[in-house]
Amino acid sequence: MHIGVVGATGTIGSRVVAEALERGHHVRAFSRDASRPQADEKRENITWASVDVLDAASITAVLPGLDVLISAYQPGNAAKDFEDTVRRSIGDPTTHSTVAHALTKALESHPRTRLIVIGGAGSLEVEPGLALADSDERMHEILDRLGLPRAYAAAARGARDGFDVLRTSNRLWTYFSPAMEIAPGERTGRFRIGGDQAVRDAEGRSRISAEDAAVALIDEAELPRFVQRRFTIGY
């Protein structure tokens, strides 16, 4: 398969690239400046290019030949400067909706290309019909536990709004909400899959490694199960 990855140098995006290459896929990696990381100089089946994910025309230009486009977009690059990404996310929560509109607009000319968007956990339901992002008390509890400022709740609602944009589209989209706790870790390949509510472990925690998130994403790219639907995973 030919898989495009937006945000290919980020925490999740870089692992999606690695997982796709390990499985023998051809990867077109997109970043803001298209600079090729030194670690990729000897890797085969990967090309690098720049794309403005806020601009539909820029996205349209890179779609030819792609079977799947995976968007790991986030404001800034948390892998390099986490605090900057947090500031950017709080500063403009609407960016996720802007990106969602640009992606779905671009796909109008390539309706057979599948889109997988890596979003946030804030749109997951804490009870039927109630998203985490819409419950200030529960949102603040999660943010406090993760060491994030409570103002980040606005960013979580912004990501939820981006998901809502996709839900009005007739394109071949899939939305991935990672677990509430996600960080670099071990690739186990063992996790459980859920839909609109978080998957929790025996301790009640919603958690996953970025490596296992990449496994789930490439699994979905290879064998689509959630077209025009959202899914999540957890241990």
N, C-alpha and C positions, 0 to 999 in steps of 0.2 A: 504494500500500500504506500501511497504518497501522503504523508501527514505533515501539515503545517502547524507550527507551535509559536503562538504569540507570547512574548514574555519568556523567551527561551533561556535567559540567563538568571531567572528568578529562582526562588527556593523550590517551588513545585515545578515550574516550567523546565528547569534544567534536568530534573529527575524524569520528567515525561520524555524529554529528548533522549536521555540515556536508556530508558526502558524501551522506547520505540526502536532505537538502533540495535539494542541487544536482541530484539526479536526479528531483526532483518528488514525492517521497514526503511523507506527512504524519507528523510526528514528535511523539510525546509524550515530553518530556524529564523525567527524574526525577533529583532530587538530594535530599540530606538535608534542606535547608531550603526548597526550592522557590523560592528567590529567582531572579529572571530576570536573567541577565547583561545589562548595558547594551548589549553588542554585538548582542543578539538583539531589541532593541526594534523594529527595522524589518524583521525577517525574517518571512516569511509561512509558513503551514503548520506552525507549531510552538506547542505549549502546554507549560507547565511545571507540575509538581506534585511533591509530596513523597511518598516511599515509604520504609517501613522494610523493607529487603530481608532482614532477619533474621527477619521475621514473616510467615508464610504468609498470614494474613488481610489484612494490609496489601497484599501483592502481588496477592491475589485481587481486591481492590477496584478495582485499576487495569487489570485484564486485558480487560474488555469492550471490544470494538471493535478490539483489536489483532490484527494478522496475525502479527507477530513481536515477541518481546521479546528485546532484546540486553542482556545484563548485563555491564557493564564495572566491576563492583564491585571495590573494593579498600579495605582499611582506611585511612582518611584520604584525602587528595587529593594525590597525588604531584606534580601540576601546580603546586600552590600551596606545598606543604611536603614535599619528598621525604624528608627525614630523619625527619619525624614518621611518614610512611607506613611507612618501614623499621622504626621502633621498634614501631609498632602491629602490623605483620606478624609480627615476632619474638615480641612479647608474647603474642599469641593465635593460634597457627597453626591452631586448630580452626575459625576463623571461616568459612573457605571451605566446609567440610563443612556448617556450620550454614546458610549461604546456599543451598547446593545442595539440602539437605533442604527448605528453605522454598520454593524455586522449584518443585521437582517436586511438592510438596504442593499449592501454589496451582494448578498446571496440571491437577490432577485434575478441577476443575470447568470447565476450558476445554481439553479434550484436543486441539482442533484448532489452538490457538495454538502456534506454533513458538518454541523457546527456543534462543538462541545465547549460550553462556557464553564470555567471554574469560578464559582461565585463564593458566597460566604455562608456561614452557619446561621446568621441572623434571621433568615427567612424560614428556617425550620420551625415546625410547630411545637410549642410546649404543651399544648392541648388542642384538640380539634378546632380548627378555624382561627387559632391565635398564634401568630408568629412570635418568636423570641424577641425580635426587634420592636414589636409593638407592646411589649411588657417592660416598662422602665425598671420595675423592681427586679425582675429576673435578669434583665440585660445588665444592670449595674452589678448584680451579684457575680455574673460571669466575668465581666470586665475587671472587677476587683480581684478575682481569683487569678486572672491571667496577667495582672499587673498593667493593664491598659487604662488610660484615662476614661472617665465616664463620658466625656464628650465624644468618644469613639462610637457611641450609640448612633450618632447621626450618620456615620459611615456605614454602619450595619443596615440602617434603614435605606441608605442610598443603594447598597447592593441588592436589597430586597426589591427596590423599585426597578433595578435593571432586570431582575428575574421577571417582574411583571410585564416588562416590555416584550420579552421573549414569549411569554404566554399568550400574547395577542398575535403572534406571528404564525404563518402557515409554513415556514421554512422547516428544514429537517434539523431542528435544534435539540440539544440535550443540556440540561443544567446540572452541574455537580456541586452539591453543598458538602464541603469537607466536614469532618468532625469539629466540635468546638475547640478542641485542643489539637493542633497540628504543628509538627516541628520535625526537623531532620532526625532520622533514627535508623531503624533496621528495616530491611526489606524481608518481610516474612511470607508474603503472599497469602496470609491467613487473616481474614476479616469477614465481617458480616455486612450485608447490603440492606439498606432501608430505603424508604420513600420520602415522605414529608416530615417524619419525626426522627430525631437523633437516635442513633444506635449507641447504646450504653453498655459498659462492661459490668462485671459483678459488683464493682464499687460505685456504680452509678455515674461513672465518668464517660463522656463522649470524647474519644481520643483516637488518633491515627498518626502514623508516621508519614512524612512527605513521600517516602519511597513507596509505601503501600498505596498511597493515593495515586501515584503514577501507575502502579500495576492496575488498579481499578479503571483508570482512564483509558489505558491502552486496551484493556479487556473490552471496554465499551466501544472503542474505535474498531476493533476487530469483529466483534459480534454485538451489534446494536440491540439493546434491550429496552432502552428508555428514550426512544424518539418522541419528541414533543412532550417529554416528561422530565422530572427532576429525580435524582437519586442521591443517596448519601451512603457513607460507610463508617464503620467503627469496629473496635475490638470487642 
